[in-house]
Amino acid sequence: MTVDIDGRSLLAYNDLCYNCGGQDYSNLGAWPWHGVFTVDQGGILTRWDITTDGSSTGDCTAIVYSSGAGGSDIVQP
């Protein structure tokens, strides 16, 4: 898995693990932000291209384009 958030260093992980090693972010930095998340899972390549505007403490809009995985879900804890 690679995580490419604009303005931040590219990150790469060997596996997918919720809440492990910074793979999921609670603080993405300055808003608005844009990022591309790419996963190769058993030879199936999936990409999420996410753009947000608004703020981390108020209303925001997230636009998500995905390919390779079917539908996309955004979960806000």
N, C-alpha and C positions, 0 to 999 in steps of 0.2 A: 504494500500500500504506500502511495506517496501522497503527501499533503503539501500543496503549494498555495499559500496565502500571500497575496500581493504584499510586498514590502517586508516579508519575513523569510528566513532561511528555509530551503526545501527540506522536508523531513521524509524519511523512509522507514517502513516497518516490515518485518518478515511475516507477521501474522496480524489478524484482526482480533482485538481484545477490548471489550467495553471497559472503560475506566482504568486502563492500564497504560503506563508509560506515556501519557500525554496524547494518546490517539484521539481522544475526544476533548474538546476545548470548552472551558467555561469562560475564558477571556481571550478573544481574538484580537485585541488591541483596538486601534482607532476605528470608529464607524464613519462612513460606510465601509464595508470590506467586501472583497471578492476572493474566492478561492476555488481551486480545482482539486478534487479528491479522486484518485485513480486506484483501482484494486484489480489485481490478477488473482482470481480464485479458481484454481483448478483449470487454468487455461481460458476462463471466461473473463474478458476484460470489461470492467465497469467504470464509468466516469461520471462524477457529479460536478457540475459547474454551478457554483452558488454565488449570487450577488445579493447583498442586503443594503438597505438604506434605513434611515431613522436613527435610533439610539439603543444602547444596551439597557437603558432604564425606562424607556418609553415605548410608544408604538413603533413598529418597524415592519418592513415588507421584505420578504425573502423570495427570490426567484430562483427556482431550481430546474436545471436541465439534466436529465440522466439518459444514459445510453448503455445498453447491455444488461440491465438488471430488471427491466420491467418498470413498475411504478416507483415513485419516490415518496418518502414520508419524512416530515420534519417533526421532531418531538421536542417540546419545550418542557423541561422539568419543573 
